[in-house]
Amino acid sequence: VHSCTRSPRAHGEHVRPDMARRRWWWMAVWSVGAAADEGSPPAARHRYAVAGLVISGHKARTSRFVEQSACAALTMFGSVRRSGKFGGDLVLMAGPLGRSSPHDPKSWAAAPSGWRREHSDAVELLRRLVSPRGVRVWDLVPLLVSSKYPAMKRNLNYMKLAVYELRHERVMFVDLDVVVVGELSKFFGVSGALVGYRTCTAPVNSGFFVVTTADRAYLRELDAIVSRNKCPCRQDRAPFSSRGYDDYGPLTRDLARLWGSGRLCANVLRRTDRTWQFAGAGTGQGLMYYFFDALRRSYTSFTYAQLPIVHYNSPGPKPWSSHATPASPAPGERQHCDFVWWRAYLAVRRRSNATSFAFCDDLLAANLHKKRRDRHFHVPSCCRVCPGG
């Protein structure tokens, strides 16, 4: 993937210090009517929806994490609206949030009695942060505790499949660390039970995909596969690394068919053993590939270069972090794409009510200042970062 972009003029934009000093009184802009009934997905106002997911999991679990996730969500959804030219519904799914929130079978079994109140407070905060920008929050916890789909409680990535419960004709799932840089409409019209993209590290990247919710019955089948295979599974251990789900066997021919001929990802196509040892094979990405492509041949797969997105899922700090290194002017050097995220962030900020967006300035203004000071955006550079490395 090689797309050259000039560093945006927005990098010179000033962050007003008075905005960074504002506190919680801006919460009054939130309308209680924006919240959906507890446990129910928000009503469909349009045919299509773009959905994201925020969940504490094993990561930072403080209110700062919720606020930072809200800033990332507003940036992603803002790019969906602006660059993606998307006019449908925006839905932010909320998995368990809070310090004591569960995220896997062990933590679900040991979750303290007060975790749901802590979670509810975090969801209310999340709603207050994102609803002024037209994003509706759907609390997934009532669905999870109902055990309608037990697999969703076994791994965070399985919760992305809750998009099937939405009542829209088609739903596009987008990770919060994605920035949309081009129009999205054609991807809603592509045929296939699953529309997604592949990388050299995984045949399905679950950070961007489209499903048809009329196929809701698939969710039961996906749940059953996880249960009978007792996943999440370790893709680096036998027998799963060689046999995969349901003792399917090697994927050599399947991956060759998916990729076709050519030099791209030759290291994947030449592999004849331990072919299930790819990123996310034992969780959501492997499950989706197995079900939609290996079993059903109903996966329409794009390459990263064919998608109008920049996806920050490579190893390393997220673009909104304080990490900063001088950009290299050498065209052969691996370049970061952080300026794309910050350009999208500043675009959302310019279009937002200053009061309702002050919390993001509180969190991120210092990080942006540090990156500028350390020449993180110093030279026009080419994005050459492929998801997964």
C-alpha positions in Angstrom: 0.0 0.0 0.0 1.6 3.2 -1.1 -0.4 6.5 -1.1 1.5 9.8 -0.9 -0.2 12.7 0.9 1.0 16.1 1.9 1.0 17.0 5.6 -2.2 19.0 6.2 -2.2 22.7 6.9 -4.3 21.9 9.9 -1.2 21.0 11.8 -0.7 24.7 12.4 -4.1 25.1 14.0 -4.0 26.6 17.4 -5.7 24.8 20.4 -7.1 27.5 22.6 -6.0 27.1 26.2 -9.3 28.3 27.6 -11.0 25.2 26.0 -8.6 22.9 27.8 -9.7 24.4 31.1 -13.4 23.7 30.7 -15.0 21.0 32.7 -18.1 19.0 33.1 -20.8 21.7 32.7 -20.9 21.0 29.0 -22.6 17.7 29.7 -25.9 19.6 29.8 -26.0 19.5 26.0 -26.9 15.9 26.1 -30.5 15.0 25.4 -31.8 12.1 27.5 -34.1 11.1 24.6 -31.0 10.1 22.5 -30.5 7.0 24.6 -32.2 3.8 23.4 -34.3 1.6 25.7 -32.0 -0.5 27.9 -30.8 -3.6 26.0 -32.5 -2.7 22.7 -30.5 -1.7 19.7 -31.4 1.8 18.4 -34.2 2.0 15.9 -33.2 2.2 12.3 -33.7 5.6 10.8 -31.9 4.8 7.6 -31.3 1.7 5.5 -27.6 1.5 6.4 -25.5 2.0 9.5 -21.9 2.3 10.4 -21.1 0.8 13.8 -18.1 0.8 16.1 -17.3 -0.8 19.4 -15.8 0.4 22.7 -14.9 -1.9 25.5 -12.5 -1.7 28.5 -11.3 -5.3 28.4 -7.7 -5.7 29.6 -6.8 -2.2 28.7 -7.1 1.0 30.7 -10.4 1.1 32.5 -10.6 4.6 34.0 -13.0 7.3 32.9 -10.0 8.7 30.9 -10.2 5.6 28.8 -13.9 6.2 28.1 -13.2 9.8 27.2 -10.3 8.9 25.0 -12.4 6.3 23.2 -15.1 8.9 22.7 -12.5 11.2 21.0 -11.4 8.3 18.7 -15.0 7.4 18.0 -15.9 11.0 17.1 -12.9 11.2 14.8 -13.7 7.9 13.1 -17.4 8.8 12.7 -16.6 12.3 11.6 -14.4 10.9 8.8 -17.3 8.6 7.9 -19.6 11.6 7.4 -17.1 13.9 5.8 -14.8 11.8 3.6 -17.0 8.8 3.4 -20.0 10.9 2.4 -22.2 8.7 4.5 -25.6 9.9 5.6 -27.0 6.9 7.4 -27.1 6.0 11.1 -24.0 6.0 13.4 -24.0 3.5 16.2 -21.4 3.0 18.9 -21.7 -0.3 20.7 -20.6 -0.4 24.3 -19.3 -3.6 25.7 -18.5 -3.9 29.4 -16.8 -0.7 30.7 -15.1 0.0 34.0 -12.3 -1.2 36.2 -14.1 -4.4 37.3 -15.8 -5.1 34.0 -15.5 -8.7 32.6 -14.1 -9.5 29.2 -13.5 -13.3 29.1 -14.9 -16.4 30.8 -12.6 -16.1 33.8 -13.4 -12.5 34.5 -17.1 -13.0 33.9 -17.1 -15.7 36.6 -15.3 -13.5 39.1 -16.9 -10.2 38.3 -17.9 -8.3 41.5 -21.5 -7.5 42.2 -21.2 -3.8 41.6 -19.6 -3.9 38.2 -22.9 -3.2 36.3 -23.5 0.1 38.1 -19.9 1.1 37.3 -20.5 0.1 33.7 -23.8 2.0 33.5 -22.1 5.1 34.7 -19.5 4.8 32.0 -22.1 4.2 29.3 -24.0 7.3 30.4 -20.8 9.3 30.2 -20.1 7.9 26.8 -23.6 8.9 25.6 -23.1 12.4 26.9 -19.8 12.7 25.0 -20.8 11.4 21.6 -24.6 12.1 21.2 -24.1 15.8 20.3 -22.5 14.6 17.1 -25.4 12.3 16.2 -23.8 9.1 17.4 -26.2 6.8 19.3 -24.8 4.4 21.9 -26.1 0.9 22.2 -25.3 -0.8 25.6 -24.4 -4.5 24.8 -24.3 -5.7 28.4 -28.1 -6.7 28.6 -27.5 -8.8 25.5 -24.4 -10.3 27.0 -25.9 -11.2 30.3 -29.0 -12.7 28.6 -26.7 -15.5 27.3 -28.5 -15.3 24.0 -25.2 -15.6 22.3 -22.8 -17.1 24.9 -19.7 -16.9 22.6 -19.8 -13.1 22.9 -18.7 -13.4 26.5 -15.7 -15.5 25.6 -13.7 -12.9 23.7 -13.9 -9.2 23.0 -13.6 -9.7 19.2 -16.8 -11.8 19.1 -18.8 -8.8 20.4 -18.3 -7.1 17.0 -20.8 -9.7 15.6 -23.5 -8.0 17.6 -24.0 -5.8 14.5 -26.4 -8.6 13.3 -28.8 -7.5 16.0 -29.2 -4.1 14.5 -32.3 -3.5 12.4 -30.7 -1.9 9.4 -30.5 -3.5 5.9 -26.7 -3.6 5.9 -24.2 -2.6 8.6 -20.6 -1.6 8.2 -18.4 -2.2 11.2 -15.4 0.1 11.6 -12.8 0.0 14.3 -12.2 3.1 16.3 -8.6 3.3 15.1 -9.7 3.7 11.4 -9.9 7.0 9.5 -12.0 7.0 6.3 -10.5 8.9 3.5 -12.9 8.2 0.6 -16.5 7.5 -0.3 -18.1 4.4 1.3 -21.3 4.0 -0.7 -20.1 1.3 -3.1 -19.2 -1.1 -0.2 -22.8 -1.3 0.9 -23.8 -2.5 -2.5 -21.2 -5.2 -2.9 -22.6 -8.7 -2.9 -21.5 -11.4 -0.4 -22.6 -12.4 3.1 -19.3 -10.9 4.4 -17.6 -8.0 2.7 -14.2 -7.2 4.2 -10.5 -7.1 3.5 -7.4 -9.3 3.8 -3.8 -8.7 4.8 -0.7 -10.7 4.7 -1.2 -11.6 8.4 -4.9 -12.6 8.2 -7.4 -13.5 5.5 -10.0 -11.4 7.3 -9.3 -8.2 9.2 -12.2 -7.6 11.5 -11.5 -3.9 11.8 -13.6 -3.2 8.7 -16.4 -5.4 7.3 -20.0 -5.2 6.0 -22.8 -7.7 6.7 -26.5 -8.0 5.8 -28.6 -8.2 9.0 -31.3 -10.4 7.2 -28.6 -13.1 7.7 -29.2 -12.8 11.5 -29.5 -16.6 11.7 -25.8 -16.8 11.0 -25.1 -15.4 14.4 -26.5 -18.6 16.0 -24.2 -20.7 13.8 -21.2 -18.6 14.5 -22.0 -18.8 18.2 -22.3 -22.6 18.0 -18.9 -22.9 16.3 -17.2 -21.0 19.1 -18.9 -23.1 21.7 -18.2 -26.6 20.3 -14.5 -25.6 19.6 -14.2 -24.1 23.1 -12.6 -21.0 21.6 -10.9 -18.6 21.8 -8.2 -20.9 20.7 -4.4 -20.6 20.6 -3.5 -20.4 16.9 0.2 -21.1 17.8 -0.6 -24.5 19.4 -1.6 -27.9 17.9 -4.0 -29.2 16.9 -5.7 -25.8 16.2 -2.6 -24.4 14.4 -2.8 -27.2 11.8 -6.5 -28.2 11.8 -8.5 -25.1 12.8 -12.2 -25.1 13.6 -14.1 -28.3 13.5 -10.9 -30.2 12.4 -11.2 -28.5 9.0 -7.6 -29.1 8.0 -4.9 -27.1 6.2 -5.8 -23.9 4.5 -3.2 -24.0 1.8 -5.6 -24.2 -1.2 -8.1 -21.9 0.4 -5.6 -19.1 0.9 -4.2 -19.5 -2.6 -7.7 -19.2 -4.0 -8.4 -16.1 -1.9 -5.2 -14.4 -2.9 -4.9 -15.7 -6.4 -1.5 -15.7 -8.2 1.2 -13.1 -7.7 4.0 -12.2 -5.5 2.0 -10.5 -2.8 2.0 -12.4 0.5 4.0 -15.2 -1.0 5.1 -16.2 2.5 1.4 -17.0 3.2 0.7 -18.8 0.0 3.8 -21.1 0.3 2.9 -22.3 3.7 1.8 -26.0 3.8 1.7 -26.6 7.6 0.3 -24.7 10.6 -1.8 -22.7 8.1 -4.1 -21.6 10.9 -1.3 -19.7 12.6 -2.4 -16.3 11.5 -3.4 -13.1 13.4 -6.7 -13.6 15.2 -7.2 -17.2 13.9 -8.5 -18.4 17.2 -10.8 -15.5 17.7 -13.0 -13.3 15.6 -10.9 -13.0 12.4 -10.4 -16.8 12.0 -14.0 -17.5 12.9 -15.3 -15.1 10.2 -12.9 -16.5 7.6 -13.8 -20.1 8.4 -17.6 -19.5 8.3 -18.0 -17.1 5.4 -15.2 -18.3 3.1 -13.9 -21.8 3.9 -17.4 -23.1 4.5 -19.7 -20.9 2.4 -17.6 -19.2 -0.3 -19.6 -16.0 0.4 -16.8 -13.7 1.4 -16.0 -10.8 -0.9 -12.5 -9.8 -0.1 -10.7 -6.6 -0.9 -7.0 -5.7 -0.3 -6.1 -2.8 2.0 -5.0 -0.8 -1.1 -8.6 -1.0 -2.5 -10.2 0.5 0.6 -10.7 4.2 1.3 -9.3 3.9 4.9 -6.2 4.3 7.0 -6.2 1.6 9.7 -3.9 2.0 12.7 -3.7 -1.6 13.9 0.0 -2.1 13.3 2.0 -2.8 16.4 2.9 0.4 18.2 1.2 3.4 19.8 -2.0 4.8 18.4 -1.8 8.1 16.5 -3.6 10.0 19.3 -0.9 9.0 21.9 1.9 11.3 23.1 4.5 9.2 21.2 6.5 11.3 18.8 9.5 10.6 16.6 11.0 12.9 13.8 9.5 12.1 10.4 12.2 10.9 7.9 12.5 12.6 4.5 13.9 9.4 3.0 11.2 7.9 0.6 12.5 4.4 1.3 11.9 4.6 5.0 8.8 3.2 6.7 6.6 6.2 7.4 3.9 6.7 10.0 0.4 8.0 8.9 -0.4 9.8 12.1 -1.0 13.1 10.3 -4.0 11.5 8.6 -5.7 10.9 12.0 -4.9 14.3 13.3 -6.2 16.0 10.2 -9.5 14.1 10.6 -9.5 15.0 14.3 -9.1 18.7 13.7 -11.7 18.6 11.0 -14.2 17.2 13.5 -13.1 19.7 16.1 -13.7 22.7 13.7 -17.3 21.4 13.0 -18.1 20.8 16.7 -19.5 23.0 19.4 -16.5 24.2 21.3 -18.1 23.4 24.6 -19.1 19.9 23.8 -15.7 19.1 22.3 -13.6 20.6 25.1 -13.0 17.2 26.8 -11.0 16.1 23.7 -8.8 19.2 24.0 -8.3 18.5 27.6 -7.0 15.0 26.7 -5.2 15.5 23.4 -4.0 19.1 23.0 -0.7 18.3 24.9 -0.1 15.2 22.7 -0.5 17.2 19.5 1.8 20.0 20.8 4.5 17.4 21.7 4.3 15.8 18.2 4.7 19.2 16.5 7.5 20.2 18.8 9.3 16.9 18.1 8.9 17.3 14.3 6.6 14.3 14.1 4.9 16.0 11.0 8.0 17.8 9.8 8.2 16.5 6.2 5.6 15.6 3.6 5.6 11.8 3.7 4.2 8.7 2.2 1.9 6.4 4.0 3.5 3.0 3.7 2.1 1.2 6.7 0.3 -2.0 6.0 -2.1 -3.3 8.7 -0.5 -6.0 10.8 3.0 -5.0 9.8 
